[in-house]
């Protein structure tokens, strides 16, 4: 059944004149029905940990748009919370965490195998979705990559240049490497549980990979992804994995092949023509419409959507944005995008 799904066939290398499509953050603040459900939950974390409501917001964009995939509604920072970090969200500003700045903070974290008690509601959401999604819709599970999650744990929040994380890896490499090891182990355990609950595809988000340069990119973006993909493939060789080393630039070339992933997702800082010539040669790619088009709309949205489809038409492609859809997006622009893809 899974292999009959269009997105699964693209991940297996099949080309489609009309590519499968879904959007990062497709369940989110641009949809009025999401806002209503979040208000019912009370706050963001309560929404993430309520399986019925998390299922509802995951299904909302499927009902409205008929995307080829649904991605589990959760957050990449649930893993550090499950490891014992304090996590809260500040309205209008984003997440806040207790910080890991040295050996003492690291020692206070739980073992990687202790995450299930906190994350059990997420697994239940996956189980419900696997029953309730339309038969043709692929269910994607996900996690943040260790480097990206570490940047939040070290700084206690998002930062423009991930400076605190770079500082720790340079000034206290023992603590930094131990944190990366803990996160890599926990990510494997977390994603394995999602697959056991019914996730058909896994996506690994390394949103801040682009701030790693040279050998640091290999060591802290590529190698952890390779280890995570390898562990999942050893247990579930039939489950495809999408990797997203955002803003990797030239490091996109060969990334899927080096990590063993089935697909590499592309941000919109690289052109579709360049990616078709240099990245799609290894297999399926995902991307890469600039999310701003979901705000501005118009003929530019239609033209750019068609241009991306045309650029990737000679190989396996999953249409998506280059990053997540933003709260300012117009829901009608998603319909315009889909019309441009599907005709």
C-alpha positions in Angstrom: 0.0 0.0 0.0 2.8 2.5 0.9 4.6 1.9 -2.3 1.4 2.8 -4.3 1.5 6.3 -2.8 2.8 9.0 -5.2 5.2 10.5 -2.7 6.6 7.1 -1.8 7.2 6.3 -5.5 9.0 9.6 -6.0 11.3 8.7 -3.1 12.0 5.4 -4.8 13.2 7.3 -7.8 10.1 7.4 -10.0 9.6 10.5 -12.2 6.3 12.3 -12.4 5.1 14.9 -14.9 3.1 16.3 -11.9 5.2 15.9 -8.8 3.8 15.1 -5.4 3.6 18.1 -3.1 3.5 19.0 0.5 4.7 22.1 2.4 6.9 22.5 5.4 4.8 23.9 8.3 1.7 23.2 6.3 -0.2 22.9 9.6 0.3 26.2 11.1 -0.6 29.8 11.9 -1.6 30.9 8.4 -4.7 28.7 8.6 -7.7 30.0 10.6 -8.7 26.5 11.6 -5.3 26.0 13.1 -5.6 29.2 15.2 -8.9 27.9 16.5 -7.5 24.6 17.5 -4.5 26.1 19.2 -6.8 28.4 21.2 -8.7 25.3 22.3 -5.4 23.7 23.4 -4.4 26.8 25.4 -0.7 27.0 24.4 1.7 25.5 21.9 3.2 22.8 24.0 -0.2 21.6 25.2 -1.2 21.3 21.5 1.9 19.3 20.7 1.2 16.9 23.6 -2.5 16.4 23.0 -2.8 13.6 20.5 -6.4 14.4 19.5 -5.7 18.1 18.8 -2.3 17.4 17.3 -4.0 14.9 14.9 -6.6 17.5 14.1 -4.1 20.2 13.1 -2.1 17.7 11.1 -5.2 16.8 9.1 -6.4 20.3 8.5 -4.2 21.1 5.5 -4.9 17.7 4.1 -8.6 18.4 4.1 -8.2 21.9 2.7 -5.6 21.2 0.0 -5.2 17.4 -0.6 -1.5 17.4 -0.2 0.3 14.1 -1.0 1.8 14.0 2.5 1.0 14.9 6.1 3.8 15.7 8.5 3.4 15.0 12.1 2.6 18.1 14.1 5.2 18.4 16.8 8.4 20.5 17.5 12.1 19.8 17.2 12.6 21.0 20.8 10.4 18.3 22.4 13.5 16.1 22.4 15.6 18.3 24.6 12.6 18.7 26.9 12.3 14.9 27.1 16.0 14.9 28.0 15.3 17.1 31.0 15.8 20.6 29.6 13.3 23.3 30.6 11.3 24.5 27.6 8.7 27.2 27.2 7.5 29.5 24.4 7.3 33.3 24.6 4.4 34.7 22.5 5.8 36.5 19.5 9.4 35.6 20.2 9.6 31.8 20.0 11.2 29.1 22.2 13.2 29.5 25.3 15.3 26.7 27.0 17.5 26.2 30.0 21.1 26.3 28.7 23.9 23.8 28.4 27.1 25.8 28.8 29.4 23.3 30.4 29.8 19.8 32.0 27.3 20.6 34.8 24.4 21.2 32.4 25.2 18.2 30.4 25.4 16.0 33.5 21.9 17.1 34.4 20.4 15.7 31.3 18.6 12.3 31.2 20.0 9.3 29.3 18.8 9.1 25.7 16.7 6.1 26.4 14.6 8.0 29.0 12.8 10.1 26.5 9.7 7.9 25.9 7.8 8.9 29.0 7.7 12.6 27.8 7.2 11.8 24.1 4.6 9.0 24.4 1.8 11.4 23.4 3.7 12.2 20.2 3.8 8.5 19.3 0.0 8.2 20.0 -0.5 11.1 17.5 1.4 9.1 14.9 -0.8 6.0 15.6 -4.0 8.0 15.2 -2.8 9.6 12.0 -1.8 6.3 10.5 -5.4 5.2 10.9 -7.2 8.5 9.9 -5.2 9.8 7.0 -6.6 9.2 3.5 -5.2 6.0 1.9 -3.2 8.0 -0.7 -1.5 10.3 1.8 1.9 9.6 3.1 2.7 10.1 6.8 6.0 11.8 7.5 7.6 11.7 10.9 10.5 14.0 11.8 13.1 15.3 14.2 15.6 18.1 14.4 19.2 17.2 13.5 21.6 17.2 16.4 23.5 20.3 15.4 20.4 22.4 15.1 18.8 21.2 18.3 22.2 21.7 20.1 22.2 25.4 19.0 19.0 26.0 20.8 20.1 24.1 23.9 23.4 26.0 24.2 22.0 29.5 23.5 18.6 28.9 25.2 16.9 30.4 22.2 17.3 30.9 18.5 20.2 33.1 17.5 21.1 34.9 14.2 24.5 33.2 13.8 24.4 30.2 16.2 27.4 32.0 17.9 27.0 30.4 21.4 27.0 26.9 19.9 30.1 27.7 17.8 31.8 29.1 20.9 31.1 25.9 22.9 32.3 23.6 20.2 35.6 25.6 19.9 36.2 26.3 23.6 34.8 23.2 25.3 34.8 20.5 22.6 34.4 17.7 25.2 31.1 19.0 26.4 29.9 19.9 22.9 30.8 16.5 21.5 29.1 14.7 24.4 26.0 16.8 23.8 26.0 15.9 20.1 26.4 12.3 21.0 23.4 12.4 23.4 21.3 14.1 20.9 22.3 11.7 18.1 21.3 8.7 20.3 18.1 10.3 21.4 17.2 11.2 17.8 17.6 7.6 16.6 15.5 6.4 19.5 12.8 9.0 18.9 12.5 8.4 15.1 12.5 4.7 15.6 9.5 5.0 17.9 7.8 7.2 15.3 8.3 4.4 12.7 7.0 1.8 15.0 3.9 3.9 15.6 3.3 4.2 11.8 5.4 6.9 10.2 6.1 5.9 6.6 8.8 8.5 5.9 11.3 10.3 8.1 12.6 13.8 7.6 15.7 15.2 9.5 15.7 19.0 9.8 19.1 20.6 10.1 17.8 24.2 9.9 21.2 25.8 10.9 23.5 23.5 8.9 24.5 26.4 6.8 26.5 28.1 9.6 28.9 25.1 9.7 31.8 25.5 7.3 34.5 23.1 6.0 35.4 20.3 8.3 32.8 21.4 10.9 30.0 20.8 8.3 31.3 17.3 7.7 31.7 16.5 11.4 28.6 18.1 12.8 26.0 18.0 10.0 27.0 15.2 7.6 28.3 12.6 10.0 25.4 12.7 12.5 22.9 12.5 9.6 24.8 9.5 8.2 24.7 7.8 11.6 21.0 8.4 12.1 20.1 7.4 8.6 22.2 4.3 8.9 20.6 3.2 12.2 17.1 3.7 10.8 17.9 1.9 7.6 19.5 -1.1 9.5 16.2 -1.6 11.3 13.7 -0.4 8.6 15.3 -0.5 5.2 12.0 0.2 3.5 11.4 3.5 5.3 12.7 6.5 3.2 14.6 9.3 4.8 14.7 12.9 3.7 17.6 15.1 4.9 17.5 18.9 5.0 20.9 20.5 5.6 19.4 24.0 5.1 21.6 26.6 3.3 24.3 23.9 2.7 25.2 25.5 -0.6 27.8 23.4 -2.5 27.6 20.9 0.4 24.2 19.8 -1.0 26.2 18.0 -3.7 26.6 14.4 -2.7 24.9 14.9 0.7 22.2 12.3 0.1 24.7 9.8 -1.3 27.1 10.3 1.6 24.5 9.9 4.3 22.5 7.1 2.7 19.3 9.3 2.6 16.7 8.8 -0.1 16.1 12.4 -0.8 17.7 15.8 0.0 15.4 18.8 0.6 16.7 22.1 -0.8 16.3 25.6 0.5 15.6 28.5 -1.8 19.1 30.0 -1.7 20.1 27.6 -4.5 18.5 27.7 -7.9 16.4 24.8 -9.2 18.5 24.6 -12.4 21.7 24.3 -10.4 20.2 21.7 -8.1 18.9 19.7 -11.0 22.4 19.6 -12.6 24.3 19.0 -9.4 22.1 17.4 -6.7 19.2 15.6 -8.5 21.8 13.5 -10.3 21.9 11.3 -7.1 18.2 10.8 -6.9 15.1 12.5 -5.5 15.2 16.1 -4.5 12.6 18.2 -2.6 11.9 21.9 -2.9 12.4 24.7 -3.4 9.9 27.6 -3.8 10.7 30.7 -1.8 8.1 30.9 1.0 7.6 34.6 0.4 5.6 33.7 -2.7 3.0 32.3 -0.3 2.6 35.9 1.0 2.9 37.9 -2.2 1.1 35.6 -4.6 0.3 36.9 -8.1 1.7 35.8 -11.4 5.2 35.6 -9.9 4.0 32.7 -7.7 2.6 30.9 -10.7 5.6 31.5 -12.9 8.2 30.5 -10.2 6.2 27.3 -9.4 6.1 26.3 -13.0 9.8 27.1 -13.4 10.7 24.8 -10.5 8.6 22.0 -11.8 10.2 22.3 -15.2 13.7 22.4 -13.9 13.3 19.2 -12.0 11.1 17.3 -14.5 13.9 15.0 -15.7 14.3 13.3 -12.3 12.4 12.4 -9.2 11.1 15.5 -7.4 8.8 16.4 -4.5 7.5 19.9 -4.7 7.9 21.9 -1.5 9.0 25.3 -0.2 12.6 26.2 0.5 11.7 26.6 4.2 8.5 26.6 6.2 5.3 28.5 5.2 5.1 31.7 7.3 2.2 33.0 9.4 1.7 35.9 7.0 0.9 33.5 4.1 -2.4 33.8 2.3 -4.2 30.4 2.3 -5.5 31.2 -1.2 -2.0 31.4 -2.5 -1.5 27.7 -1.6 -4.4 26.9 -3.9 -2.8 29.0 -6.7 0.5 27.1 -6.2 -1.3 23.8 -6.4 -3.2 24.8 -9.6 0.2 25.8 -11.2 1.6 22.4 -10.3 -1.4 20.2 -11.0 -3.2 22.2 -13.7 
